[in-house]
Amino acid sequence: MTTERLTAWVHGYVQGVGFRWWTRARALELGLVGYAANQADGRVLVIAEGPRDKLEALLALLRSGNTPGTVDLVVEQWDSARGDVTGFVER
């Protein structure tokens, strides 16, 4: 099974509302590794690695409208997995 890397920049009201914790919980349920990190400009950066179908499921959850706060836009980038992350943490 090949793994890929999803980089997702989440725009909106996503800091101070439990968004990173929620993202971590969903990623762990999907068996993904990576992290969710607040950015100085108010976005949350989500890095996740795993099978493409699980990553697409996480991306769909980020865009679902059922997240803490309000997501206005999610910009994603796909790459080959780097294997440099373990577990899924909030940064």
N, C-alpha and C positions, 0 to 999 in steps of 0.2 A: 504494500500500500504506500503510495507516494503522499508526502505531506507538502502543503503549501503554506505560504505566509500571507495573511491579510493585514494590511495597514488601513485603519479606518479613522478618519478625522471627523469627530462628531461635533456639529455646531448647534447652538441653541442655549437654552437655560439648563445646563447639565452639570454645574458645579454646586456643591453644597446641598444636594438633594438626594444623595445616596446612589447616584448613577454608577459610579465606579464599583461599588459593592454589588449592585444589581447585575452589572456586566460580568463581574467575576463569578457570581453564582450561576449565571446562564452558561458561561464558558466552561465552568467545571462540570455542569450537567451534561454538556456536549463532549466532554473529554478533551478539551483544548488546553494548550499551554500558552502563556504570554502574560500581558499586563494591560491595565488601564491607568492612564496618567493624566492628571490635570495639566493644562498648559496655561501659560501666563496670559494668553489672549482670550481665555474663557472656554476654549474647546477642550474636549477630552480626546486623547490619542489612545486608540485601542490597537494593540499588536497581538495577533493570535496565530498559532500554528497548529495544523492538524489536517485531516482529510478535507478535500474541497467541499463535499456536501455538508459537513459539520460547520465549516467556516461560512458557507452560504446561509445556513440556518441561523448562525449568530448575526450575520449581517441583516437578515430579515427581521430578527428580533430588535436590533438597534433601530430599524426603520418602522417598527410596528405601531408606534403611537402608544404603546403600553409600558413605556419606560418611566422611571422617576424623572421629574422635570419635563422639559419640552424639547424635543429634537426637531430642529428646523431643516437640517441637511446632514447627510453622511456621504463623505467623499472617500471612496475606497481605492486601494492599489493592491494588485496581486503580484507576488513574487514567489520564487522557490524558497522553501523553508531553509533557515540558516542553522537551526538546531541550537541556538544560543540562549533559549529560555526553557525553564522548567517550572512546573506548577502554573498557577495563574494568580497574580498579585495585583494589589492596588498600589500605585506609586504616587 
